[in-house]
C-alpha cells in the first residue's frame, strides 16, 4: 500500500565528491560532526581505505560512517557522489526540515555542497510503497502536489536492509508534479515484501 506524507519546510542535504572526479589522496580527511575520517590513515582518525575507483572509495567511506556509527544521518552513494541527509534513527524515517551535523573536508578543491530546500520553506513529500507479487515488475508514477526539484529513493528489504542491487531509473513526469520510478530498468527486480522509500522536494 502506498504511504504519502506532505510537509512544509526545507530539507537539508549535503553532497561530497572530489573536484577532479578522481580518488582522494592519502591522509586527506572528511569530517562529519565530531568524527574525522582519514583516507589511508595511520593515526588516531578513523581510517578509510582508498579503493581502485572513486566510487569504491566512497563505498568504503560509507561503511566507515555506518560502523562508527554516525547517528542522526543517512548516507548513500550516487555515482561518484556521497549524499548525507538528516535521519531520525528512532522513528526510522527521514527528518523533515532537519539539520545536518557540521561537515568539512581538508582539501579546498574537494568541498561539500549543500541543498537546504526552497527559500522560505518549500514543500516536501515522502512515503513508501510496499511490494506485493503483483507490483514487483511495475513502473510507478509517484505524483505530488508540486513540481519537484529533486528526490531521494531507496529500496529496503522487509527487515530494513538497504538493497543496493536494485537499480531503478527515476525521471520527472512529463506533466510535472511527480516522478516515474522504473525498477525494471536494472538487472535485479524487487521481490514481494521489499519496500521502496522515497522523498521529493521543491
Residue pairs with C-beta under 8 A, 6 or more apart in sequence:
1 129
1 130
2 127
2 128
2 129
3 127
3 128
3 129
4 125
4 127
4 144
5 125
5 126
5 127
6 123
6 124
6 125
6 144
6 145
7 96
7 97
7 123
7 124
7 125
7 126
8 121
8 122
8 123
8 124
9 96
9 97
9 117
9 121
9 122
9 124
10 97
10 116
10 117
10 118
10 121
10 122
11 85
11 94
11 96
11 97
11 98
11 115
11 116
11 117
11 122
11 124
11 199
11 201
12 85
12 86
12 97
12 98
12 99
12 100
12 114
12 115
12 116
12 117
13 83
13 84
13 85
13 100
13 114
13 115
13 116
13 152
14 83
14 84
14 85
14 100
14 103
14 112
14 113
14 114
14 115
15 81
15 82
15 83
15 84
15 112
15 113
15 114
15 115
16 30
16 81
16 82
16 84
16 103
16 105
16 110
16 111
16 112
16 113
17 54
17 58
17 80
17 81
17 82
17 110
18 24
18 54
18 80
18 107
18 109
18 110
19 107
19 109
19 110
19 111
20 109
21 54
21 80
22 54
23 50
23 51
23 53
23 54
23 57
24 39
24 50
24 54
24 57
24 107
24 110
25 39
26 39
26 40
26 41
26 50
27 38
27 39
27 40
27 41
28 38
28 39
28 105
28 106
28 107
28 110
29 36
29 37
29 38
29 39
29 41
29 45
29 105
29 106
30 36
30 37
30 48
30 61
30 103
30 104
30 105
30 106
31 37
31 102
31 103
31 104
31 105
32 65
32 70
32 73
32 84
32 101
32 102
32 103
33 70
33 101
33 102
33 103
35 46
35 65
35 68
35 70
36 45
36 46
37 45
37 46
37 47
37 48
37 61
37 64
37 65
38 45
38 46
38 47
38 48
39 48
39 50
39 57
40 47
40 48
40 49
40 50
41 47
41 48
46 64
46 68
47 64
48 57
48 60
48 61
48 64
49 57
49 60
50 57
50 60
51 57
51 59
51 60
54 80
55 77
55 79
55 80
58 77
58 80
58 81
58 82
59 77
61 82
62 75
62 76
62 77
62 82
65 73
65 75
66 75
70 101
71 89
72 86
72 87
72 88
72 89
72 95
72 98
72 101
73 84
73 85
73 86
73 87
73 100
73 101
74 84
74 85
74 86
74 87
74 94
75 82
75 83
75 84
76 82
76 83
76 154
76 162
77 83
83 152
84 100
84 103
85 94
85 95
85 98
85 100
85 152
86 94
86 95
86 98
86 99
86 100
87 93
87 94
87 95
87 98
88 94
88 95
88 98
92 160
93 126
94 126
94 152
94 199
96 124
96 126
97 117
97 124
100 114
103 112
104 112
105 111
105 112
115 150
117 124
117 201
117 202
118 149
118 201
118 202
122 146
122 149
122 201
122 202
123 144
123 145
123 146
123 201
123 202
124 199
124 200
124 201
124 202
125 144
125 145
125 146
125 148
125 199
125 200
125 201
126 197
126 198
126 199
126 200
127 142
127 197
127 198
128 195
128 196
128 197
128 198
129 135
129 140
129 142
129 195
129 196
129 198
130 193
130 194
130 195
131 190
131 191
131 192
131 193
131 194
131 195
131 196
132 192
133 192
135 192
136 183
136 189
136 190
136 191
136 192
136 194
137 183
137 184
137 189
138 183
138 184
139 180
139 181
139 182
139 183
139 184
140 180
140 181
140 182
140 196
141 173
141 178
141 179
141 180
141 181
142 178
142 179
142 180
142 181
142 198
142 200
143 173
143 177
143 178
144 177
144 178
144 200
145 177
146 177
146 202
147 172
147 176
147 177
147 202
148 172
148 178
148 179
148 200
148 201
148 202
149 201
149 202
150 200
150 201
151 170
151 179
151 198
151 199
151 200
151 201
152 198
152 199
153 168
153 170
153 181
153 196
153 197
153 198
153 199
154 162
154 196
154 197
154 198
155 162
155 163
155 166
155 168
155 183
155 190
155 194
155 195
155 196
155 197
156 162
156 163
156 194
156 195
156 196
156 197
157 163
157 193
157 194
157 195
158 193
158 194
158 195
163 190
163 194
165 186
165 187
165 188
166 183
166 186
166 188
166 189
166 190
166 194
167 183
167 185
167 186
167 187
167 188
168 181
168 182
168 183
168 185
168 186
169 180
169 181
169 182
169 185
170 179
170 180
170 181
170 182
171 179
171 180
171 182
172 178
172 179
172 180
173 179
173 180
178 200
179 198
179 200
181 196
181 198
183 189
183 190
183 196
190 196
